[in-house]
Amino acid sequence: MIARARLCFLGFCLLLAPAAGAAGIFIDSLSQRMVNELDVVDVDVRFEFGSDALEALRSGVPLVFNFEFKVTKARHFLWDQTIVAQTRRYELARHALADRYVLTDLITRERRVYGSIDEAAMELGRLRNIPLGERQDFAAETSYHGHLQVRLDIESLPAPLRPIAYISPSWRMSSDWYRWNLNSTRSD
């Protein structure tokens, strides 16, 4: 009974202690431009995996990351109106037989294979030509703001891992919201 109490106490202390290798997602840069009357963005994101997420990935548990894009229209007396909301989902998984890491775009089903977690994470964080909307969707005289947040989708983990992922700091992988002025590159 005492051994069990010590074990529970030790487990509780480990949950409260900060993660040794702090996990995080950081949006390093974002650029916006017009391509064929379409507003597109290029994004560079840095992933720092926690020890638990790395161990799960190496053990064959796929990790799904959501890139949440929003465009809002600024209003003076009400909260901002959401004009565009889209989520791009990517899965990072280990192929056990080939000992390779597979990155899958869950919208297009495009798959790419990498030799290491670092290579796959670098490519995961390098999004190019993401369309936000057509030029005609945004009035030139109105102020619009783009927003981006990247996070690990804990709900996509296997059911036995979810409770642990919700309470463990090493599983909390989410960027802050990145905000930019959508009109900054517009000209009429």
Helices and strands as residue ranges (DSSP letters): H 2-16, E 24-35, E 38-48, H 51-58, E 63-73, E 81-95, E 100-105, E 111-114, H 117-124, E 126-134, G 135-137, E 144-152, G 154-156, H 162-167, G 169-171, E 178-181, G 182-185
